[in-house]
Amino acid sequence: MEAYTGFAGVYDLLMDETPYGQWCENVVHELQKYGICDGLLLELGCGTGTLTELLAQKGYDMIGVDCSEEMLNIACDKRAQSGQDILYLRQDMRSFELYGTVRAVVSVCDSLNYLLEEEELAACFRLVSNYLDPKGIFFFDFNTRYKYETVIGDSVIAENREDCSFIWENYFDPEGGINEYDLTVFVKNRERSERGLELFSRFQEVHFQRGYTLEEIKSLLGRAGLSFVRAYDADTLGEVTAQSERIYCVAQEKMKE
């Protein structure tokens, strides 16, 4: 079952408490440390384009890459409303292609956790290295194995709202480090509701994500020709601990020959 198809239509509604504004500030703060205050940026796993739009508002020229046509359709609708000059490409993070290099690559909201094999993540990292300007910056986050195994693994999360409800069932496989979550969403049919009929559409999706350790990430960055710079807890912005659930990483392109 393909992910981010029916879910795309209610993704922004269900993610309305996501701190995109703070995430944008975190990204910009990190990039500015390396003198990247403008220029061309790539966002991998851009989804519906919320962060892409915010970074464009900060003065960056943006390219957004995502493999979900449905998510990109929503991103393009936002672009039409904002008037931002953003290029969206429907591509896989493991095999994306650009016409040239970029000053920085950004990937947040655990997009990289969807790459389930180390070789897939290494392939993505190699492409990032290939398309970065000399000494360009790669800023990304990832959910840790600790989060999947201890915090959300084998749990059920449910939420009931006026216009939609969801049930999110998690199953963690400790052998492979893979978290499966089965998502069932009920969305109110607005047109029929206006006629006094309380009808909901029901759809399901299955998502798989792999939890990585910081040491695994460092090793894969090195294999891809990227220099690991630093890591810190994405929630506290402090030091990484054994209980860190999401980690920010900064890597840098080694000088190309």
C-alpha positions as CSV (number, residue, x, y, z in Angstrom):
1,M,0.0,0.0,0.0
2,E,1.6,3.3,-1.1
3,A,2.1,6.0,1.5
4,Y,1.0,9.6,1.3
5,T,-1.9,9.1,-1.2
6,G,-5.2,9.6,0.6
7,F,-3.3,10.8,3.7
8,A,-2.0,13.7,1.7
9,G,-5.4,15.4,1.6
10,V,-5.6,15.7,5.4
11,Y,-1.8,15.8,6.2
12,D,-1.7,19.5,6.9
13,L,-4.9,19.3,9.0
14,L,-3.5,16.6,11.2
15,M,0.0,18.3,11.4
16,D,-1.4,21.7,12.4
17,E,0.5,21.7,15.7
18,T,3.8,20.9,14.0
19,P,6.3,23.7,14.8
20,Y,7.3,24.5,11.2
21,G,8.1,28.1,12.1
22,Q,10.6,27.0,14.8
23,W,12.0,24.4,12.4
24,C,12.6,27.1,9.8
25,E,14.4,29.2,12.4
26,N,16.5,26.3,13.4
27,V,17.5,25.6,9.8
28,V,18.2,29.3,9.0
29,H,20.2,29.7,12.2
30,E,22.4,26.7,11.3
31,L,22.9,27.8,7.7
32,Q,23.9,31.3,8.6
33,K,26.7,30.0,10.8
34,Y,28.3,28.9,7.5
35,G,27.5,32.2,5.7
36,I,24.5,30.7,3.8
37,C,22.1,33.6,4.0
38,D,20.7,33.2,0.5
39,G,21.1,31.2,-2.7
40,L,19.8,27.9,-3.9
41,L,18.7,25.3,-1.4
42,L,17.2,21.8,-1.9
43,E,14.7,20.3,0.5
44,L,14.5,16.5,0.4
45,G,11.1,15.0,1.4
46,C,9.4,18.4,1.1
47,G,5.9,16.9,1.4
48,T,3.2,19.6,1.1
49,G,5.8,22.4,1.0
50,T,5.1,24.1,4.3
51,L,8.8,24.4,5.3
52,T,9.7,25.0,1.6
53,E,7.5,28.1,1.6
54,L,8.9,29.4,4.9
55,L,12.5,29.1,3.6
56,A,11.5,30.8,0.4
57,Q,10.1,33.7,2.5
58,K,13.5,33.9,4.2
59,G,15.0,34.7,0.8
60,Y,16.3,31.3,-0.3
61,D,15.7,30.0,-3.8
62,M,14.1,26.7,-3.2
63,I,13.9,23.3,-4.9
64,G,11.6,20.7,-3.2
65,V,11.9,17.0,-3.9
66,D,9.3,14.4,-2.9
67,C,8.1,11.1,-4.3
68,S,4.4,11.6,-3.5
69,E,2.4,13.2,-6.4
70,E,-0.5,13.9,-4.0
71,M,1.7,15.8,-1.5
72,L,3.4,17.8,-4.3
73,N,0.0,18.7,-5.8
74,I,-0.8,20.4,-2.4
75,A,2.6,22.1,-2.4
76,C,2.0,23.5,-5.9
77,D,-1.4,24.9,-4.7
78,K,0.4,26.7,-1.9
79,R,3.0,28.0,-4.4
80,A,0.2,29.3,-6.6
81,Q,-1.3,31.2,-3.6
82,S,2.0,32.6,-2.3
83,G,3.6,33.4,-5.7
84,Q,6.9,32.0,-4.5
85,D,9.3,30.9,-7.3
86,I,9.7,27.3,-6.0
87,L,10.7,24.3,-8.2
88,Y,9.1,21.1,-7.2
89,L,10.3,17.8,-8.5
90,R,8.7,14.4,-8.1
91,Q,11.7,12.2,-7.5
92,D,13.0,9.5,-5.1
93,M,15.5,10.6,-2.5
94,R,17.6,7.6,-3.4
95,S,18.0,8.6,-7.1
96,F,17.2,12.3,-7.4
97,E,18.8,14.4,-10.2
98,L,19.4,18.1,-10.3
99,Y,20.7,20.4,-13.1
100,G,23.5,21.8,-10.9
101,T,24.8,22.2,-7.4
102,V,23.1,23.8,-4.4
103,R,24.5,25.7,-1.4
104,A,22.7,23.5,1.1
105,V,20.4,20.5,1.4
106,V,17.8,20.3,4.1
107,S,15.7,17.3,5.2
108,V,13.5,17.4,8.3
109,C,10.4,15.7,9.8
110,D,12.0,12.2,9.7
111,S,11.9,12.0,5.9
112,L,15.2,10.0,5.9
113,N,13.7,7.4,8.2
114,Y,11.7,6.2,5.2
115,L,14.9,4.8,3.8
116,L,14.9,1.3,5.3
117,E,18.2,-0.1,4.3
118,E,21.7,1.4,5.0
119,E,22.6,1.2,1.3
120,E,19.5,3.3,0.5
121,L,20.5,6.0,2.9
122,A,24.1,5.8,1.7
123,A,22.9,6.3,-1.9
124,C,20.9,9.4,-0.8
125,F,24.0,10.8,1.1
126,R,26.2,10.2,-2.0
127,L,23.8,12.2,-4.1
128,V,23.7,15.0,-1.5
129,S,27.5,15.1,-1.6
130,N,27.5,15.2,-5.4
131,Y,25.1,18.1,-5.6
132,L,26.4,20.3,-2.9
133,D,28.6,23.3,-3.6
134,P,32.2,22.9,-2.3
135,K,31.9,23.1,1.5
136,G,28.1,23.1,1.1
137,I,26.0,22.1,4.2
138,F,23.7,19.2,4.7
139,F,21.2,19.8,7.6
140,F,18.9,17.0,8.4
141,D,17.1,15.2,11.3
142,F,16.2,11.6,12.0
143,N,14.2,9.7,14.5
144,T,16.3,7.4,16.7
145,R,15.9,3.7,17.3
146,Y,15.3,4.6,20.9
147,K,12.1,6.6,19.9
148,Y,10.6,3.8,17.9
149,E,11.6,1.0,20.3
150,T,10.8,2.7,23.6
151,V,8.5,5.7,23.0
152,I,6.1,4.8,20.2
153,G,6.7,1.2,19.5
154,D,3.7,-1.1,19.8
155,S,1.5,1.7,20.9
156,V,-1.8,3.0,19.5
157,I,-2.5,6.7,19.1
158,A,-5.9,8.0,18.3
159,E,-7.4,11.5,17.9
160,N,-11.0,12.6,17.3
161,R,-11.7,15.9,15.6
162,E,-14.7,17.6,14.2
163,D,-13.8,17.1,10.5
164,C,-11.5,14.1,10.7
165,S,-10.3,11.4,13.1
166,F,-7.4,8.9,12.9
167,I,-6.1,5.7,14.5
168,W,-2.3,5.2,14.3
169,E,-1.2,1.7,15.3
170,N,2.6,1.1,15.7
171,Y,4.5,-2.2,15.5
172,F,8.2,-2.2,16.1
173,D,10.4,-5.0,14.8
174,P,13.5,-5.0,17.0
175,E,15.4,-7.4,14.7
176,G,15.3,-5.1,11.7
177,G,14.8,-1.8,13.6
178,I,11.7,-1.1,11.5
179,N,8.6,0.6,12.8
180,E,5.4,-0.1,10.9
181,Y,2.5,2.2,11.5
182,D,-1.0,1.4,10.2
183,L,-2.9,4.6,9.7
184,T,-6.7,4.7,9.5
185,V,-8.3,8.1,8.8
186,F,-11.9,9.2,8.7
187,V,-12.6,12.4,6.9
188,K,-16.0,14.2,6.9
189,N,-17.6,14.7,3.5
190,R,-18.1,18.4,3.6
191,E,-20.5,18.6,0.7
192,R,-22.9,16.1,2.1
193,S,-22.5,17.5,5.6
194,E,-23.7,20.8,4.3
195,R,-26.9,19.0,3.4
196,G,-27.3,17.7,6.9
197,L,-25.7,14.2,6.4
198,E,-22.9,13.3,8.7
199,L,-20.9,11.1,6.3
200,F,-17.2,10.2,6.6
201,S,-14.8,8.7,4.1
202,R,-12.4,6.1,5.4
203,F,-9.0,5.3,4.1
204,Q,-5.9,3.4,5.3
205,E,-2.2,3.6,4.7
206,V,0.8,1.6,5.9
207,H,4.1,3.4,6.6
208,F,7.5,1.9,7.4
209,Q,10.3,3.8,9.0
210,R,13.7,2.7,10.3
211,G,15.3,4.0,13.4
212,Y,19.0,4.8,13.2
213,T,21.7,5.4,15.7
214,L,23.9,8.4,15.5
215,E,26.9,6.1,15.0
216,E,25.3,4.5,12.0
217,I,24.5,7.9,10.6
218,K,28.1,9.1,11.0
219,S,29.4,6.0,9.3
220,L,27.1,6.4,6.3
221,L,28.0,10.0,6.0
222,G,31.7,9.1,5.8
223,R,31.1,6.4,3.2
224,A,29.3,9.0,1.1
225,G,32.1,11.5,1.2
226,L,30.5,13.9,3.6
227,S,32.2,15.2,6.7
228,F,30.2,14.9,9.9
229,V,30.3,18.3,11.7
230,R,27.9,18.1,14.7
231,A,24.8,16.6,16.1
232,Y,22.4,17.8,18.8
233,D,19.0,17.0,20.2
234,A,16.3,18.4,17.9
235,D,13.8,18.8,20.8
236,T,16.0,20.4,23.4
237,L,18.7,21.8,21.1
238,G,21.1,20.5,23.7
239,E,23.5,17.6,23.7
240,V,22.5,14.2,22.3
241,T,21.7,11.7,25.0
242,A,20.6,8.1,25.1
243,Q,17.0,9.3,25.4
244,S,17.1,11.7,22.4
245,E,14.1,10.9,20.2
246,R,15.0,13.1,17.2
247,I,18.5,14.3,16.3
248,Y,19.7,17.2,14.2
249,C,22.8,16.6,12.1
250,V,25.1,18.9,10.2
251,A,27.4,17.5,7.6
252,Q,29.6,19.3,5.1
253,E,30.8,18.5,1.6
254,K,34.5,17.7,1.4
255,M,36.3,19.8,-1.2
256,K,35.7,18.4,-4.6
257,E,38.8,17.6,-6.7
